[in-house]
Amino acid sequence: MADPIDPLAAAPDGRPLAGWERDVLERLMFATLREQRAARRWRIFFRLAWLLVLLLFIAAVLAGTKGGDKGSTGKHTALVSLRGVIDADSDASAEKINGSLQAAFKDGGAAAVILRVNSPGGSPVQAGMINDEIRRLRGAYPDKPLYVVVDEMCASGGYYAAAAADRIYVDKASIVGSIGVLSDGFGFTGLMQKLGVERRLQTAGRNKGIGDPFSPLGDEQKAHLQAMLDEIHRQFIKVVRDGRGTRLHETPDTFSGLFWTGEQSIAQGLADDYGTVDSVARDVVKAEDVVDYTERQSISERFARRFGSSVGSSLAGGLIDSVAREVHLR
């Protein structure tokens, strides 16, 4: 059997390699081999990294949004958290909060429901829908009370939703109230004139451009917007009066948009007593086991909502959406 050919024994022209030539060639070959191995390792690393990211994303999606640690089957206190700005695209949307409340009320093991609120307000429509659903559920389950527990803040739209509760518990330093409505925006007409910029907006209907920050706001349009705000304010006041009843001690400032500490809110009848989630569950409901029913958006839902909202806004291109978004219970 012939001896194996040594690739480093001779040069391409057949002559024997000198010692230094052989050494250089060996180094080049080993360096090339090391580079190939390193490149292969990096490819494997990045593939595994992307696979890990994909698995984490899938796990987050499959984790679901039906939050809650609803593992308790015995008597317990159901908890639903309303946190942040009340908005159709947030965890504090009427869809999320109402779905959580429905699940909590339907559970036969829940002795009572606590709605924990920490919100500066938001959409009057969303807050009104939450208030309506609380009243409906209280009527459908008369033996299951709903208590609101305020963390740092229960203002404006947050209080709009909370007013339907059986009782409202606060911390002495909580911020409560702000029963009013506002519409905020900017006008750039004076600046545009100074800069010599012309606004070219064409509409069909003399009021179609109402709310456009680059067009002047006429007296008729101001009156119309003010009438809308006044009407929403009247709805807000009625909700508070219906919810609080004789417990409410009205003053000229009650519905002026002012807000108060938790201690002051108790004195004015906007709240009932001091309490936390744990103390209310323990001392009022008599069921210390607290089970969270709060629904939260998954990563996929957040992406879908944001993408859908951006696409819808770009397709609509109307001004009425901007006017609606400027009206806040804050």
KEBA-450322 format. One record per residue (C-alpha): residue number from 1; residue in three letters; y, z, x negated. Coordinates in steps of 0.5 Angstrom, whole numbers. Layout:
<site><n>NUM</n><res>ALA</res><y>Y</y><z>Z</z><x>X</x></site>
...
//
This chain:
<site><n>1</n><res>MET</res><y>0</y><z>0</z><x>0</x></site>
<site><n>2</n><res>ALA</res><y>7</y><z>-2</z><x>-3</x></site>
<site><n>3</n><res>ASP</res><y>12</y><z>3</z><x>-5</x></site>
<site><n>4</n><res>PRO</res><y>18</y><z>4</z><x>0</x></site>
<site><n>5</n><res>ILE</res><y>24</y><z>0</z><x>-2</x></site>
<site><n>6</n><res>ASP</res><y>30</y><z>5</z><x>-4</x></site>
<site><n>7</n><res>PRO</res><y>36</y><z>2</z><x>-1</x></site>
<site><n>8</n><res>LEU</res><y>40</y><z>5</z><x>-7</x></site>
<site><n>9</n><res>ALA</res><y>36</y><z>3</z><x>-12</x></site>
<site><n>10</n><res>ALA</res><y>39</y><z>-4</z><x>-13</x></site>
<site><n>11</n><res>ALA</res><y>46</y><z>-7</z><x>-11</x></site>
<site><n>12</n><res>PRO</res><y>46</y><z>-13</z><x>-6</x></site>
<site><n>13</n><res>ASP</res><y>45</y><z>-18</z><x>-12</x></site>
<site><n>14</n><res>GLY</res><y>39</y><z>-15</z><x>-14</x></site>
<site><n>15</n><res>ARG</res><y>41</y><z>-12</z><x>-21</x></site>
<site><n>16</n><res>PRO</res><y>40</y><z>-4</z><x>-22</x></site>
<site><n>17</n><res>LEU</res><y>45</y><z>1</z><x>-20</x></site>
<site><n>18</n><res>ALA</res><y>49</y><z>5</z><x>-25</x></site>
<site><n>19</n><res>GLY</res><y>49</y><z>12</z><x>-24</x></site>
<site><n>20</n><res>TRP</res><y>56</y><z>13</z><x>-22</x></site>
<site><n>21</n><res>GLU</res><y>55</y><z>7</z><x>-17</x></site>
<site><n>22</n><res>ARG</res><y>49</y><z>10</z><x>-14</x></site>
<site><n>23</n><res>ASP</res><y>53</y><z>17</z><x>-13</x></site>
<site><n>24</n><res>VAL</res><y>59</y><z>14</z><x>-10</x></site>
<site><n>25</n><res>LEU</res><y>54</y><z>10</z><x>-5</x></site>
<site><n>26</n><res>GLU</res><y>51</y><z>16</z><x>-3</x></site>
<site><n>27</n><res>ARG</res><y>57</y><z>20</z><x>-2</x></site>
<site><n>28</n><res>LEU</res><y>60</y><z>14</z><x>3</x></site>
<site><n>29</n><res>MET</res><y>53</y><z>14</z><x>7</x></site>
<site><n>30</n><res>PHE</res><y>53</y><z>21</z><x>8</x></site>
<site><n>31</n><res>ALA</res><y>60</y><z>21</z><x>10</x></site>
<site><n>32</n><res>THR</res><y>59</y><z>16</z><x>15</x></site>
<site><n>33</n><res>LEU</res><y>53</y><z>20</z><x>17</x></site>
<site><n>34</n><res>ARG</res><y>57</y><z>26</z><x>18</x></site>
<site><n>35</n><res>GLU</res><y>63</y><z>22</z><x>22</x></site>
<site><n>36</n><res>GLN</res><y>58</y><z>19</z><x>27</x></site>
<site><n>37</n><res>ARG</res><y>54</y><z>26</z><x>28</x></site>
<site><n>38</n><res>ALA</res><y>61</y><z>29</z><x>29</x></site>
<site><n>39</n><res>ALA</res><y>63</y><z>24</z><x>34</x></site>
<site><n>40</n><res>ARG</res><y>57</y><z>25</z><x>38</x></site>
<site><n>41</n><res>ARG</res><y>58</y><z>32</z><x>38</x></site>
<site><n>42</n><res>TRP</res><y>65</y><z>31</z><x>41</x></site>
<site><n>43</n><res>ARG</res><y>63</y><z>26</z><x>46</x></site>
<site><n>44</n><res>ILE</res><y>57</y><z>31</z><x>48</x></site>
<site><n>45</n><res>PHE</res><y>63</y><z>37</z><x>49</x></site>
<site><n>46</n><res>PHE</res><y>68</y><z>33</z><x>53</x></site>
<site><n>47</n><res>ARG</res><y>62</y><z>31</z><x>58</x></site>
<site><n>48</n><res>LEU</res><y>60</y><z>38</z><x>59</x></site>
<site><n>49</n><res>ALA</res><y>67</y><z>40</z><x>59</x></site>
<site><n>50</n><res>TRP</res><y>68</y><z>35</z><x>65</x></site>
<site><n>51</n><res>LEU</res><y>62</y><z>37</z><x>68</x></site>
<site><n>52</n><res>LEU</res><y>64</y><z>44</z><x>68</x></site>
<site><n>53</n><res>VAL</res><y>71</y><z>43</z><x>71</x></site>
<site><n>54</n><res>LEU</res><y>67</y><z>38</z><x>77</x></site>
<site><n>55</n><res>LEU</res><y>62</y><z>44</z><x>78</x></site>
<site><n>56</n><res>LEU</res><y>68</y><z>49</z><x>79</x></site>
<site><n>57</n><res>PHE</res><y>72</y><z>45</z><x>83</x></site>
<site><n>58</n><res>ILE</res><y>65</y><z>44</z><x>88</x></site>
<site><n>59</n><res>ALA</res><y>64</y><z>51</z><x>88</x></site>
<site><n>60</n><res>ALA</res><y>71</y><z>52</z><x>90</x></site>
<site><n>61</n><res>VAL</res><y>71</y><z>47</z><x>96</x></site>
<site><n>62</n><res>LEU</res><y>64</y><z>50</z><x>98</x></site>
<site><n>63</n><res>ALA</res><y>66</y><z>57</z><x>98</x></site>
<site><n>64</n><res>GLY</res><y>70</y><z>56</z><x>104</x></site>
<site><n>65</n><res>THR</res><y>76</y><z>58</z><x>107</x></site>
<site><n>66</n><res>LYS</res><y>73</y><z>63</z><x>112</x></site>
<site><n>67</n><res>GLY</res><y>75</y><z>69</z><x>108</x></site>
<site><n>68</n><res>GLY</res><y>73</y><z>75</z><x>110</x></site>
<site><n>69</n><res>ASP</res><y>68</y><z>80</z><x>107</x></site>
<site><n>70</n><res>LYS</res><y>65</y><z>80</z><x>114</x></site>
<site><n>71</n><res>GLY</res><y>58</y><z>83</z><x>112</x></site>
<site><n>72</n><res>SER</res><y>59</y><z>89</z><x>116</x></site>
<site><n>73</n><res>THR</res><y>55</y><z>89</z><x>123</x></site>
<site><n>74</n><res>GLY</res><y>57</y><z>97</z><x>125</x></site>
<site><n>75</n><res>LYS</res><y>63</y><z>99</z><x>128</x></site>
<site><n>76</n><res>HIS</res><y>69</y><z>97</z><x>123</x></site>
<site><n>77</n><res>THR</res><y>76</y><z>95</z><x>123</x></site>
<site><n>78</n><res>ALA</res><y>78</y><z>88</z><x>123</x></site>
<site><n>79</n><res>LEU</res><y>83</y><z>86</z><x>118</x></site>
<site><n>80</n><res>VAL</res><y>88</y><z>79</z><x>119</x></site>
<site><n>81</n><res>SER</res><y>93</y><z>78</z><x>113</x></site>
<site><n>82</n><res>LEU</res><y>99</y><z>74</z><x>115</x></site>
<site><n>83</n><res>ARG</res><y>103</y><z>73</z><x>108</x></site>
<site><n>84</n><res>GLY</res><y>108</y><z>69</z><x>106</x></site>
<site><n>85</n><res>VAL</res><y>113</y><z>64</z><x>110</x></site>
<site><n>86</n><res>ILE</res><y>110</y><z>62</z><x>116</x></site>
<site><n>87</n><res>ASP</res><y>109</y><z>54</z><x>116</x></site>
<site><n>88</n><res>ALA</res><y>104</y><z>49</z><x>119</x></site>
<site><n>89</n><res>ASP</res><y>102</y><z>48</z><x>112</x></site>
<site><n>90</n><res>SER</res><y>101</y><z>55</z><x>109</x></site>
<site><n>91</n><res>ASP</res><y>96</y><z>60</z><x>110</x></site>
<site><n>92</n><res>ALA</res><y>100</y><z>63</z><x>114</x></site>
<site><n>93</n><res>SER</res><y>100</y><z>58</z><x>119</x></site>
<site><n>94</n><res>ALA</res><y>98</y><z>59</z><x>127</x></site>
<site><n>95</n><res>GLU</res><y>92</y><z>55</z><x>126</x></site>
<site><n>96</n><res>LYS</res><y>89</y><z>60</z><x>120</x></site>
<site><n>97</n><res>ILE</res><y>92</y><z>66</z><x>123</x></site>
<site><n>98</n><res>ASN</res><y>90</y><z>65</z><x>130</x></site>
<site><n>99</n><res>GLY</res><y>83</y><z>63</z><x>128</x></site>
<site><n>100</n><res>SER</res><y>82</y><z>69</z><x>124</x></site>
<site><n>101</n><res>LEU</res><y>85</y><z>73</z><x>130</x></site>
<site><n>102</n><res>GLN</res><y>80</y><z>70</z><x>135</x></site>
<site><n>103</n><res>ALA</res><y>74</y><z>71</z><x>130</x></site>
<site><n>104</n><res>ALA</res><y>76</y><z>79</z><x>129</x></site>
<site><n>105</n><res>PHE</res><y>77</y><z>80</z><x>137</x></site>
<site><n>106</n><res>LYS</res><y>70</y><z>76</z><x>138</x></site>
<site><n>107</n><res>ASP</res><y>66</y><z>81</z><x>134</x></site>
<site><n>108</n><res>GLY</res><y>63</y><z>86</z><x>138</x></site>
<site><n>109</n><res>GLY</res><y>63</y><z>91</z><x>132</x></site>
<site><n>110</n><res>ALA</res><y>70</y><z>91</z><x>131</x></site>
<site><n>111</n><res>ALA</res><y>73</y><z>97</z><x>134</x></site>
<site><n>112</n><res>ALA</res><y>81</y><z>94</z><x>133</x></site>
<site><n>113</n><res>VAL</res><y>84</y><z>89</z><x>130</x></site>
<site><n>114</n><res>ILE</res><y>90</y><z>90</z><x>124</x></site>
<site><n>115</n><res>LEU</res><y>95</y><z>84</z><x>123</x></site>
<site><n>116</n><res>ARG</res><y>98</y><z>86</z><x>116</x></site>
<site><n>117</n><res>VAL</res><y>104</y><z>83</z><x>115</x></site>
<site><n>118</n><res>ASN</res><y>108</y><z>81</z><x>109</x></site>
<site><n>119</n><res>SER</res><y>113</y><z>75</z><x>111</x></site>
<site><n>120</n><res>PRO</res><y>120</y><z>73</z><x>111</x></site>
<site><n>121</n><res>GLY</res><y>119</y><z>69</z><x>117</x></site>
<site><n>122</n><res>GLY</res><y>119</y><z>61</z><x>118</x></site>
<site><n>123</n><res>SER</res><y>118</y><z>56</z><x>123</x></site>
<site><n>124</n><res>PRO</res><y>119</y><z>59</z><x>130</x></site>
<site><n>125</n><res>VAL</res><y>114</y><z>54</z><x>133</x></site>
<site><n>126</n><res>GLN</res><y>109</y><z>57</z><x>129</x></site>
<site><n>127</n><res>ALA</res><y>111</y><z>64</z><x>130</x></site>
<site><n>128</n><res>GLY</res><y>111</y><z>63</z><x>137</x></site>
<site><n>129</n><res>MET</res><y>104</y><z>60</z><x>137</x></site>
<site><n>130</n><res>ILE</res><y>102</y><z>67</z><x>134</x></site>
<site><n>131</n><res>ASN</res><y>105</y><z>71</z><x>139</x></site>
<site><n>132</n><res>ASP</res><y>102</y><z>67</z><x>145</x></site>
<site><n>133</n><res>GLU</res><y>95</y><z>68</z><x>142</x></site>
<site><n>134</n><res>ILE</res><y>96</y><z>75</z><x>140</x></site>
<site><n>135</n><res>ARG</res><y>98</y><z>77</z><x>148</x></site>
<site><n>136</n><res>ARG</res><y>92</y><z>72</z><x>150</x></site>
<site><n>137</n><res>LEU</res><y>87</y><z>76</z><x>146</x></site>
<site><n>138</n><res>ARG</res><y>90</y><z>83</z><x>148</x></site>
<site><n>139</n><res>GLY</res><y>89</y><z>80</z><x>155</x></site>
<site><n>140</n><res>ALA</res><y>82</y><z>78</z><x>154</x></site>
<site><n>141</n><res>TYR</res><y>80</y><z>84</z><x>150</x></site>
<site><n>142</n><res>PRO</res><y>83</y><z>90</z><x>154</x></site>
<site><n>143</n><res>ASP</res><y>79</y><z>95</z><x>150</x></site>
<site><n>144</n><res>LYS</res><y>81</y><z>92</z><x>143</x></site>
<site><n>145</n><res>PRO</res><y>88</y><z>94</z><x>141</x></site>
<site><n>146</n><res>LEU</res><y>91</y><z>90</z><x>136</x></site>
<site><n>147</n><res>TYR</res><y>96</y><z>94</z><x>131</x></site>
<site><n>148</n><res>VAL</res><y>101</y><z>91</z><x>126</x></site>
<site><n>149</n><res>VAL</res><y>102</y><z>94</z><x>119</x></site>
<site><n>150</n><res>VAL</res><y>108</y><z>92</z><x>115</x></site>
<site><n>151</n><res>ASP</res><y>108</y><z>92</z><x>108</x></site>
<site><n>152</n><res>GLU</res><y>114</y><z>90</z><x>104</x></site>
<site><n>153</n><res>MET</res><y>117</y><z>85</z><x>110</x></site>
<site><n>154</n><res>CYS</res><y>116</y><z>84</z><x>117</x></site>
<site><n>155</n><res>ALA</res><y>123</y><z>80</z><x>118</x></site>
<site><n>156</n><res>SER</res><y>125</y><z>74</z><x>123</x></site>
<site><n>157</n><res>GLY</res><y>119</y><z>70</z><x>124</x></site>
<site><n>158</n><res>GLY</res><y>114</y><z>75</z><x>122</x></site>
<site><n>159</n><res>TYR</res><y>117</y><z>80</z><x>127</x></site>
<site><n>160</n><res>TYR</res><y>117</y><z>75</z><x>132</x></site>
<site><n>161</n><res>ALA</res><y>109</y><z>74</z><x>131</x></site>
<site><n>162</n><res>ALA</res><y>109</y><z>82</z><x>130</x></site>
<site><n>163</n><res>ALA</res><y>112</y><z>84</z><x>137</x></site>
<site><n>164</n><res>ALA</res><y>106</y><z>82</z><x>141</x></site>
<site><n>165</n><res>ALA</res><y>102</y><z>88</z><x>138</x></site>
<site><n>166</n><res>ASP</res><y>100</y><z>95</z><x>141</x></site>
<site><n>167</n><res>ARG</res><y>104</y><z>98</z><x>136</x></site>
<site><n>168</n><res>ILE</res><y>107</y><z>97</z><x>129</x></site>
<site><n>169</n><res>TYR</res><y>106</y><z>101</z><x>123</x></site>
<site><n>170</n><res>VAL</res><y>111</y><z>101</z><x>117</x></site>
<site><n>171</n><res>ASP</res><y>113</y><z>104</z><x>110</x></site>
<site><n>172</n><res>LYS</res><y>119</y><z>108</z><x>110</x></site>
<site><n>173</n><res>ALA</res><y>122</y><z>102</z><x>105</x></site>
<site><n>174</n><res>SER</res><y>119</y><z>96</z><x>109</x></site>
<site><n>175</n><res>ILE</res><y>124</y><z>91</z><x>111</x></site>
<site><n>176</n><res>VAL</res><y>124</y><z>90</z><x>119</x></site>
<site><n>177</n><res>GLY</res><y>128</y><z>86</z><x>124</x></site>
<site><n>178</n><res>SER</res><y>133</y><z>80</z><x>122</x></site>
<site><n>179</n><res>ILE</res><y>132</y><z>78</z><x>130</x></site>
<site><n>180</n><res>GLY</res><y>136</y><z>71</z><x>129</x></site>
<site><n>181</n><res>VAL</res><y>136</y><z>64</z><x>128</x></site>
<site><n>182</n><res>LEU</res><y>139</y><z>59</z><x>123</x></site>
<site><n>183</n><res>SER</res><y>139</y><z>52</z><x>121</x></site>
<site><n>184</n><res>ASP</res><y>141</y><z>51</z><x>114</x></site>
<site><n>185</n><res>GLY</res><y>143</y><z>45</z><x>110</x></site>
<site><n>186</n><res>PHE</res><y>148</y><z>41</z><x>105</x></site>
<site><n>187</n><res>GLY</res><y>154</y><z>36</z><x>106</x></site>
<site><n>188</n><res>PHE</res><y>156</y><z>31</z><x>101</x></site>
<site><n>189</n><res>THR</res><y>161</y><z>27</z><x>105</x></site>
<site><n>190</n><res>GLY</res><y>167</y><z>30</z><x>101</x></site>
<site><n>191</n><res>LEU</res><y>164</y><z>29</z><x>94</x></site>
<site><n>192</n><res>MET</res><y>162</y><z>22</z><x>96</x></site>
<site><n>193</n><res>GLN</res><y>169</y><z>20</z><x>97</x></site>
<site><n>194</n><res>LYS</res><y>171</y><z>23</z><x>91</x></site>
<site><n>195</n><res>LEU</res><y>166</y><z>19</z><x>87</x></site>
<site><n>196</n><res>GLY</res><y>167</y><z>13</z><x>91</x></site>
<site><n>197</n><res>VAL</res><y>160</y><z>12</z><x>94</x></site>
<site><n>198</n><res>GLU</res><y>159</y><z>9</z><x>100</x></site>
<site><n>199</n><res>ARG</res><y>153</y><z>11</z><x>105</x></site>
<site><n>200</n><res>ARG</res><y>150</y><z>6</z><x>109</x></site>
<site><n>201</n><res>LEU</res><y>146</y><z>9</z><x>114</x></site>
<site><n>202</n><res>GLN</res><y>145</y><z>4</z><x>120</x></site>
<site><n>203</n><res>THR</res><y>142</y><z>8</z><x>127</x></site>
<site><n>204</n><res>ALA</res><y>141</y><z>6</z><x>134</x></site>
<site><n>205</n><res>GLY</res><y>143</y><z>11</z><x>138</x></site>
<site><n>206</n><res>ARG</res><y>150</y><z>15</z><x>136</x></site>
<site><n>207</n><res>ASN</res><y>147</y><z>21</z><x>135</x></site>
<site><n>208</n><res>LYS</res><y>140</y><z>19</z><x>131</x></site>
<site><n>209</n><res>GLY</res><y>143</y><z>20</z><x>124</x></site>
<site><n>210</n><res>ILE</res><y>145</y><z>28</z><x>126</x></site>
<site><n>211</n><res>GLY</res><y>143</y><z>32</z><x>120</x></site>
<site><n>212</n><res>ASP</res><y>144</y><z>27</z><x>115</x></site>
<site><n>213</n><res>PRO</res><y>147</y><z>31</z><x>109</x></site>
<site><n>214</n><res>PHE</res><y>151</y><z>24</z><x>107</x></site>
<site><n>215</n><res>SER</res><y>154</y><z>23</z><x>114</x></site>
<site><n>216</n><res>PRO</res><y>160</y><z>27</z><x>117</x></site>
<site><n>217</n><res>LEU</res><y>157</y><z>32</z><x>123</x></site>
<site><n>218</n><res>GLY</res><y>162</y><z>31</z><x>129</x></site>
<site><n>219</n><res>ASP</res><y>164</y><z>37</z><x>134</x></site>
<site><n>220</n><res>GLU</res><y>159</y><z>34</z><x>139</x></site>
<site><n>221</n><res>GLN</res><y>153</y><z>34</z><x>134</x></site>
<site><n>222</n><res>LYS</res><y>155</y><z>41</z><x>132</x></site>
<site><n>223</n><res>ALA</res><y>155</y><z>44</z><x>139</x></site>
<site><n>224</n><res>HIS</res><y>148</y><z>41</z><x>140</x></site>
<site><n>225</n><res>LEU</res><y>145</y><z>44</z><x>134</x></site>
<site><n>226</n><res>GLN</res><y>149</y><z>51</z><x>136</x></site>
<site><n>227</n><res>ALA</res><y>146</y><z>50</z><x>143</x></site>
<site><n>228</n><res>MET</res><y>139</y><z>49</z><x>140</x></site>
<site><n>229</n><res>LEU</res><y>139</y><z>55</z><x>136</x></site>
<site><n>230</n><res>ASP</res><y>142</y><z>59</z><x>142</x></site>
<site><n>231</n><res>GLU</res><y>136</y><z>57</z><x>146</x></site>
<site><n>232</n><res>ILE</res><y>131</y><z>59</z><x>141</x></site>
<site><n>233</n><res>HIS</res><y>135</y><z>66</z><x>139</x></site>
<site><n>234</n><res>ARG</res><y>134</y><z>67</z><x>147</x></site>
<site><n>235</n><res>GLN</res><y>127</y><z>66</z><x>147</x></site>
<site><n>236</n><res>PHE</res><y>126</y><z>71</z><x>141</x></site>
<site><n>237</n><res>ILE</res><y>130</y><z>76</z><x>144</x></site>
<site><n>238</n><res>LYS</res><y>125</y><z>75</z><x>150</x></site>
<site><n>239</n><res>VAL</res><y>119</y><z>76</z><x>146</x></site>
<site><n>240</n><res>VAL</res><y>122</y><z>82</z><x>143</x></site>
<site><n>241</n><res>ARG</res><y>124</y><z>85</z><x>149</x></site>
<site><n>242</n><res>ASP</res><y>117</y><z>84</z><x>153</x></site>
<site><n>243</n><res>GLY</res><y>113</y><z>86</z><x>147</x></site>
<site><n>244</n><res>ARG</res><y>117</y><z>93</z><x>145</x></site>
<site><n>245</n><res>GLY</res><y>119</y><z>94</z><x>153</x></site>
<site><n>246</n><res>THR</res><y>122</y><z>101</z><x>154</x></site>
<site><n>247</n><res>ARG</res><y>120</y><z>103</z><x>146</x></site>
<site><n>248</n><res>LEU</res><y>126</y><z>99</z><x>144</x></site>
<site><n>249</n><res>HIS</res><y>133</y><z>102</z><x>143</x></site>
<site><n>250</n><res>GLU</res><y>138</y><z>96</z><x>144</x></site>
<site><n>251</n><res>THR</res><y>145</y><z>96</z><x>140</x></site>
<site><n>252</n><res>PRO</res><y>150</y><z>91</z><x>139</x></site>
<site><n>253</n><res>ASP</res><y>147</y><z>90</z><x>133</x></site>
<site><n>254</n><res>THR</res><y>139</y><z>89</z><x>135</x></site>
<site><n>255</n><res>PHE</res><y>139</y><z>82</z><x>136</x></site>
<site><n>256</n><res>SER</res><y>145</y><z>80</z><x>131</x></site>
<site><n>257</n><res>GLY</res><y>140</y><z>78</z><x>125</x></site>
<site><n>258</n><res>LEU</res><y>141</y><z>85</z><x>121</x></site>
<site><n>259</n><res>PHE</res><y>135</y><z>88</z><x>118</x></site>
<site><n>260</n><res>TRP</res><y>133</y><z>95</z><x>117</x></site>
<site><n>261</n><res>THR</res><y>129</y><z>99</z><x>113</x></site>
<site><n>262</n><res>GLY</res><y>122</y><z>102</z><x>116</x></site>
<site><n>263</n><res>GLU</res><y>125</y><z>109</z><x>117</x></site>
<site><n>264</n><res>GLN</res><y>131</y><z>106</z><x>121</x></site>
<site><n>265</n><res>SER</res><y>126</y><z>101</z><x>125</x></site>
<site><n>266</n><res>ILE</res><y>123</y><z>107</z><x>128</x></site>
<site><n>267</n><res>ALA</res><y>129</y><z>110</z><x>130</x></site>
<site><n>268</n><res>GLN</res><y>131</y><z>103</z><x>133</x></site>
<site><n>269</n><res>GLY</res><y>124</y><z>102</z><x>137</x></site>
<site><n>270</n><res>LEU</res><y>123</y><z>96</z><x>133</x></site>
<site><n>271</n><res>ALA</res><y>117</y><z>100</z><x>130</x></site>
<site><n>272</n><res>ASP</res><y>113</y><z>106</z><x>132</x></site>
<site><n>273</n><res>ASP</res><y>110</y><z>110</z><x>126</x></site>
<site><n>274</n><res>TYR</res><y>109</y><z>110</z><x>119</x></site>
<site><n>275</n><res>GLY</res><y>102</y><z>108</z><x>116</x></site>
<site><n>276</n><res>THR</res><y>98</y><z>103</z><x>112</x></site>
<site><n>277</n><res>VAL</res><y>92</y><z>99</z><x>113</x></site>
<site><n>278</n><res>ASP</res><y>87</y><z>105</z><x>111</x></site>
<site><n>279</n><res>SER</res><y>91</y><z>110</z><x>114</x></site>
<site><n>280</n><res>VAL</res><y>91</y><z>106</z><x>121</x></site>
<site><n>281</n><res>ALA</res><y>84</y><z>105</z><x>120</x></site>
<site><n>282</n><res>ARG</res><y>82</y><z>112</z><x>119</x></site>
<site><n>283</n><res>ASP</res><y>86</y><z>116</z><x>123</x></site>
<site><n>284</n><res>VAL</res><y>88</y><z>111</z><x>129</x></site>
<site><n>285</n><res>VAL</res><y>82</y><z>107</z><x>130</x></site>
<site><n>286</n><res>LYS</res><y>77</y><z>112</z><x>127</x></site>
<site><n>287</n><res>ALA</res><y>73</y><z>106</z><x>123</x></site>
<site><n>288</n><res>GLU</res><y>74</y><z>107</z><x>116</x></site>
<site><n>289</n><res>ASP</res><y>70</y><z>101</z><x>114</x></site>
<site><n>290</n><res>VAL</res><y>75</y><z>95</z><x>114</x></site>
<site><n>291</n><res>VAL</res><y>73</y><z>88</z><x>114</x></site>
<site><n>292</n><res>ASP</res><y>77</y><z>82</z><x>112</x></site>
<site><n>293</n><res>TYR</res><y>77</y><z>76</z><x>117</x></site>
<site><n>294</n><res>THR</res><y>83</y><z>72</z><x>114</x></site>
<site><n>295</n><res>GLU</res><y>82</y><z>65</z><x>114</x></site>
<site><n>296</n><res>ARG</res><y>85</y><z>61</z><x>107</x></site>
<site><n>297</n><res>GLN</res><y>86</y><z>54</z><x>105</x></site>
<site><n>298</n><res>SER</res><y>81</y><z>51</z><x>100</x></site>
<site><n>299</n><res>ILE</res><y>83</y><z>47</z><x>95</x></site>
<site><n>300</n><res>SER</res><y>81</y><z>41</z><x>98</x></site>
<site><n>301</n><res>GLU</res><y>85</y><z>43</z><x>105</x></site>
<site><n>302</n><res>ARG</res><y>91</y><z>44</z><x>100</x></site>
<site><n>303</n><res>PHE</res><y>90</y><z>37</z><x>97</x></site>
<site><n>304</n><res>ALA</res><y>89</y><z>34</z><x>104</x></site>
<site><n>305</n><res>ARG</res><y>95</y><z>37</z><x>107</x></site>
<site><n>306</n><res>ARG</res><y>100</y><z>36</z><x>101</x></site>
<site><n>307</n><res>PHE</res><y>98</y><z>29</z><x>101</x></site>
<site><n>308</n><res>GLY</res><y>98</y><z>28</z><x>108</x></site>
<site><n>309</n><res>SER</res><y>105</y><z>31</z><x>109</x></site>
<site><n>310</n><res>SER</res><y>108</y><z>27</z><x>103</x></site>
<site><n>311</n><res>VAL</res><y>105</y><z>20</z><x>106</x></site>
<site><n>312</n><res>GLY</res><y>107</y><z>22</z><x>113</x></site>
<site><n>313</n><res>SER</res><y>114</y><z>24</z><x>111</x></site>
<site><n>314</n><res>SER</res><y>115</y><z>17</z><x>107</x></site>
<site><n>315</n><res>LEU</res><y>112</y><z>13</z><x>113</x></site>
<site><n>316</n><res>ALA</res><y>116</y><z>16</z><x>118</x></site>
<site><n>317</n><res>GLY</res><y>123</y><z>16</z><x>114</x></site>
<site><n>318</n><res>GLY</res><y>127</y><z>19</z><x>120</x></site>
<site><n>319</n><res>LEU</res><y>132</y><z>25</z><x>120</x></site>
<site><n>320</n><res>ILE</res><y>129</y><z>29</z><x>126</x></site>
<site><n>321</n><res>ASP</res><y>124</y><z>32</z><x>121</x></site>
<site><n>322</n><res>SER</res><y>129</y><z>34</z><x>117</x></site>
<site><n>323</n><res>VAL</res><y>133</y><z>38</z><x>122</x></site>
<site><n>324</n><res>ALA</res><y>127</y><z>41</z><x>125</x></site>
<site><n>325</n><res>ARG</res><y>125</y><z>44</z><x>118</x></site>
<site><n>326</n><res>GLU</res><y>132</y><z>46</z><x>117</x></site>
<site><n>327</n><res>VAL</res><y>131</y><z>51</z><x>123</x></site>
<site><n>328</n><res>HIS</res><y>128</y><z>58</z><x>121</x></site>
<site><n>329</n><res>LEU</res><y>127</y><z>65</z><x>123</x></site>
<site><n>330</n><res>ARG</res><y>129</y><z>68</z><x>117</x></site>
//
